[in-house]
Structure formats: C-alpha cells, structure tokens
C-alpha cells in the first residue's frame, strides 16, 4: 500500500536512505545492475548518502531538499569539465528518478579509488598544494559562458560573501567568551571590502579534504561537485586554512597567483564556515573548525602577511 500523503503544506518525510532502498531503486530503474552488491562507502559525506554499487560504481542520493538540484547540474556539467581537467573527477553513468518513496533524482557514478586527503595521507604537503592549485587553475580557465551562476544550488558559494554577513556576526557575538571577537570581526570586514569584478569563472565550491583523494601520498582526484558553478573563485581557497600549513599555504597562493583581495575573501569563506561549525554536535567537525580558526589567526598575525 502506498503511504498516506503528508498534510497540506508539510513535506513528506524522507524514507530511510539505506542499502535496502538503494537496491530497490537500482533494481527498478537499472535492472542490468540489479545483481551487483550494494554497501555504504566508508565516508559518505554530509549532503548526500553514497553507496558502492559493485566494485566500479557508486550510487549517490541527496539527503535533503536543498541538495536535490545538484543532481541535474552534475549530470549536465561533469562530463564537460572532466575532459578539460588534469585529474579525474566523477563521471555520471546514469540518473535515477524519484521512486520507492524517495522524492529526488539520484545518480550513478564511476568509482574513483583513493583516500581522503588528511595530512597523514599526504607525502609532501607543498607538492600537494601546488598540484591542487594546478587543478583549480585549470577549472577556473574553462569556458564559463553558459555555466550555472552561483545561487541556492551552490549554497551561494561563488556569490557575494556578504550573503553570510549577518550569520557570521551573530556567530562571533555568540562565541564572544571563547574567540577574539574584535579581531575576527576585523578579518571578516576586510573580506567584505572587495567583490569579484572579473568575468565569472568555474568554481568547485567545496574544496575540502573529504573531496580530495590521494593515492601513494599524492593528489589523485577531486570529487563532489555538488556546490560547483560559475562566479567568484574565492570560495575555492578555503582549503588554504582548513588543510594546508604556512609553507604549503604560501606555495598554494603563489601557484594560483591569487591577488590580495581574493585571498581576503577566501579567508572570509573559511572564517564563516569555522564559526558556524565551532559548536557542531559532531566532535570531528567541531575540531576541524577549531583548527581552521587557529590557522586563520596565526596567518593573520604573521609578519609580512
């Protein structure tokens, strides 16, 4: 029996996104893959739930309505971007449709082998930073004429940093007993002083350790383009404070030839995310936020910055 519809004005609850649901979706829409085993990936991400489909594919399902629009975007643009980038990115192999009580489109991708880019997995952080800068420079050079402009689908990454002004200031005020509020406000306001005035370029939107894969200690692939779009590439610089150290950060900046205003906006993006996740209920995310704040403050205080 079909479930009863939700009351008017209230969205129907999502079904549990688990192996059983994925098996039903695949069997119903991709029967030629129905016999392949399904199992969760070791690190499934925040915005989507990801599952192995056999040994060479993954199934990726948005976990909330706000991420649903990213499916069609990735299906449309990842094949275009992939041919112009120096490292592998996920290639869509199929798009599923809502079914089995699951209300969103979903994707099947080829599996890319690699480990998340945690510091202990990287052989040479400076070489890693330079390789990442090369990837981002190539992404930023791709023709962005008809790409999706920054907006809700990208969580406003690539758009004006001022979108998160009120949220950032509120976070600073709420954390005033634990963070140097006046100093952080100054860093934030410095970031707000400029905007991107050049033609929009492609950006990834979520250059985080979990979306960077390493093999044999080197950068091997970049995944999860759900927040990608065209606009201001400053949002792609946040990795400089979330993952890199002082020396590798400088190498990253030099390799990308980032101007001071764009660097300041990138630091602002990193600051915003760190402040709003400092009290996250997930201890790992809270620890990452503390690490990022420390890196921001140390860099800002460094001589000759």
C-alpha positions in Angstrom: 0.0 0.0 0.0 1.3 3.5 -0.8 2.0 5.7 2.2 -0.6 8.3 3.0 0.1 11.8 1.6 1.6 14.3 4.1 -0.7 17.0 5.3 -1.0 20.1 3.1 1.9 22.4 3.4 4.2 19.8 5.1 6.7 17.9 3.0 6.5 14.1 3.2 9.3 12.6 5.4 12.2 11.1 3.6 12.4 7.3 3.7 15.5 5.9 5.4 18.4 6.1 2.9 19.9 2.7 3.3 21.2 -0.3 1.4 17.7 -1.7 1.0 16.3 1.5 -0.6 19.3 1.7 -3.0 18.8 -1.9 -4.0 15.1 -1.3 -4.8 15.9 1.9 -6.7 18.6 0.2 -8.8 16.5 -2.9 -9.5 13.6 -0.8 -10.6 15.5 1.6 -12.9 18.7 -0.1 -13.8 17.8 -3.8 -13.8 21.1 -4.7 -15.6 22.9 -3.7 -12.4 20.4 -5.3 -10.0 22.6 -8.2 -9.1 25.6 -6.1 -8.1 26.2 -5.9 -4.3 25.4 -2.6 -2.5 27.2 -1.3 0.5 27.8 2.1 2.1 31.1 3.8 1.3 33.4 4.3 4.3 32.9 8.1 4.3 29.6 9.1 2.7 29.7 12.9 3.1 27.2 15.3 4.6 24.9 16.4 1.7 24.5 13.1 0.1 24.4 9.4 1.0 26.8 7.4 -1.1 26.9 3.6 -1.7 29.2 1.2 -3.6 27.4 -0.5 -6.5 29.6 -3.4 -7.2 33.4 -2.6 -7.3 33.4 0.1 -10.0 30.4 2.3 -9.4 28.7 4.4 -6.7 25.1 5.5 -6.1 24.7 9.0 -4.7 21.4 10.2 -3.2 20.7 13.8 -1.9 20.0 13.7 1.8 17.7 16.8 1.9 15.7 19.0 -0.5 18.4 21.7 -0.6 20.8 19.3 -2.3 18.4 17.9 -4.9 19.1 20.5 -7.6 22.7 19.5 -7.6 22.0 16.1 -9.4 20.9 17.6 -12.7 23.8 20.1 -12.6 26.4 17.4 -12.1 24.8 15.2 -14.7 25.0 18.1 -17.2 28.3 19.6 -16.5 30.7 16.9 -15.1 31.2 15.3 -18.5 32.1 18.7 -19.9 34.5 19.6 -17.1 36.1 16.2 -17.0 37.7 16.5 -20.5 39.4 19.7 -19.5 40.8 18.9 -16.1 44.2 17.4 -15.2 42.9 15.0 -12.6 40.0 12.5 -12.6 36.5 13.7 -11.5 33.3 11.7 -11.1 31.7 10.7 -14.3 27.9 10.2 -14.3 26.9 6.8 -15.6 23.1 7.1 -15.1 20.5 9.3 -13.5 17.7 7.8 -11.4 14.3 9.3 -10.8 12.1 9.5 -7.7 10.7 6.2 -6.7 10.1 3.9 -3.7 9.1 6.9 -1.6 12.4 8.6 -2.3 11.4 12.1 -3.8 14.6 13.2 -5.6 16.6 12.4 -8.6 19.8 10.5 -7.9 23.0 9.5 -9.7 25.2 6.5 -10.5 28.9 7.4 -10.9 32.1 5.5 -11.7 34.1 4.8 -8.6 37.4 6.6 -8.1 39.9 4.8 -5.9 41.7 6.9 -3.2 41.8 8.0 0.4 40.6 11.3 1.8 43.3 13.9 1.8 44.1 14.0 5.5 47.5 15.4 6.4 48.8 11.9 7.4 47.9 10.5 4.0 49.9 13.2 2.1 53.6 12.6 1.4 54.6 16.2 0.6 52.0 18.9 1.6 53.7 21.6 -0.5 53.7 19.4 -3.6 50.1 18.5 -2.9 49.2 22.2 -2.6 50.9 23.0 -5.9 49.1 20.1 -7.7 45.8 21.3 -6.2 46.4 24.9 -7.4 47.1 23.5 -10.9 43.8 21.7 -10.8 41.9 24.8 -9.7 43.6 27.0 -12.2 42.6 24.6 -15.0 39.0 24.6 -13.6 38.9 28.4 -13.5 40.1 28.6 -17.1 37.2 26.5 -18.5 34.7 28.5 -20.6 32.0 29.6 -18.1 29.7 31.3 -20.6 26.7 29.1 -20.1 27.5 27.5 -16.7 25.2 27.8 -13.7 25.5 31.1 -11.9 26.2 30.9 -8.2 23.0 30.7 -6.2 21.0 28.4 -3.9 22.2 25.3 -5.7 25.8 26.2 -4.7 24.9 27.3 -1.1 25.8 30.8 -2.5 29.4 29.8 -2.9 30.8 31.8 -5.8 28.4 34.6 -4.9 28.8 37.6 -2.6 30.4 36.7 0.7 28.0 39.3 2.2 25.2 36.7 1.9 26.5 35.3 5.2 27.3 38.6 6.9 24.5 38.5 9.5 25.2 34.9 10.3 28.9 35.4 10.7 28.5 38.5 13.0 25.9 36.6 15.1 28.3 33.7 15.5 31.1 36.0 16.6 28.8 37.6 19.2 27.6 34.2 20.4 31.1 33.0 20.8 32.5 36.2 22.4 33.6 34.4 25.5 35.8 32.0 23.5 37.1 33.8 20.5 38.7 37.2 19.9 35.6 38.8 18.6 37.1 42.2 17.7 40.0 40.6 15.8 37.7 38.2 13.9 35.3 41.0 13.1 38.2 42.9 11.6 39.2 39.9 9.5 35.6 39.4 8.3 35.2 43.1 7.4 38.4 43.0 5.4 37.0 40.1 3.4 33.8 42.1 2.7 35.7 45.1 1.3 36.1 43.6 -2.2 33.9 41.7 -4.6 34.8 39.7 -7.8 34.8 42.2 -10.7 36.2 40.0 -13.4 34.0 37.7 -15.6 32.6 34.7 -13.7 34.7 31.6 -13.7 34.1 28.0 -12.8 34.5 27.1 -9.1 34.3 23.8 -7.3 32.6 25.2 -4.2 33.7 22.6 -1.6 37.4 22.1 -1.8 37.7 20.1 1.5 39.9 17.2 2.5 37.0 14.8 2.1 36.6 15.8 -1.6 40.3 15.5 -2.4 41.6 11.9 -3.0 45.2 10.8 -2.6 47.0 7.7 -3.8 50.6 7.0 -2.9 50.6 10.2 -1.0 49.8 12.4 -4.0 46.6 14.2 -5.1 44.8 11.8 -7.4 41.3 13.0 -8.0 38.7 15.7 -7.0 35.2 14.6 -6.2 31.8 16.1 -5.2 31.0 18.9 -7.5 27.5 19.5 -5.9 28.3 23.1 -5.0 30.0 23.9 -8.3 29.0 26.8 -10.5 30.3 30.0 -12.1 31.1 33.2 -10.2 33.8 34.3 -7.7 36.5 31.6 -7.2 37.5 32.9 -3.8 35.4 30.1 -2.1 37.9 27.5 -3.5 40.7 29.0 -1.4 39.3 27.8 2.0 41.5 24.7 1.8 44.4 27.0 2.5 43.3 27.3 6.1 41.4 24.0 6.6 44.2 21.7 5.4 47.4 23.5 4.5 50.2 24.7 6.7 52.1 28.0 6.5 54.6 26.9 3.9 52.2 24.9 1.7 49.7 27.7 2.0 52.2 30.1 0.6 53.0 27.7 -2.2 49.3 27.3 -3.0 48.8 31.0 -3.2 51.8 31.6 -5.4 50.9 28.8 -7.8 47.4 30.2 -8.2 48.7 33.8 -8.4 45.9 35.0 -6.1 45.6 38.7 -5.6 45.2 40.1 -2.1 41.5 41.0 -2.3 40.6 37.5 -3.5 42.8 35.9 -0.8 41.0 38.0 1.8 37.6 36.8 0.6 38.8 33.2 0.6 39.9 33.7 4.2 36.4 35.1 4.9 34.7 32.0 3.5 36.9 29.8 5.7 36.1 32.0 8.7 32.4 31.9 8.2 32.3 28.1 8.0 34.6 27.7 11.0 32.5 30.0 13.2 29.2 28.3 12.3 30.5 24.8 13.0 32.6 25.5 16.1 29.8 24.1 18.3 28.8 21.4 15.9 27.5 18.3 17.7 29.9 16.2 15.6 33.2 16.3 17.5 35.2 15.9 14.3 33.6 18.9 12.6 34.0 21.0 15.7 37.7 20.0 15.9 38.1 21.0 12.2 36.5 24.4 13.0 39.0 25.0 15.8 41.9 24.0 13.6 40.7 26.4 10.9 40.2 29.3 13.3 43.7 28.8 14.7 45.2 28.8 11.2 43.4 32.0 10.3 44.5 33.8 13.4 48.1 32.6 13.1 48.3 33.6 9.4 46.7 37.0 10.0 49.2 37.7 12.8 52.2 36.6 10.8 54.8 39.3 9.9 54.5 40.4 6.3 51.1 38.9 5.6 
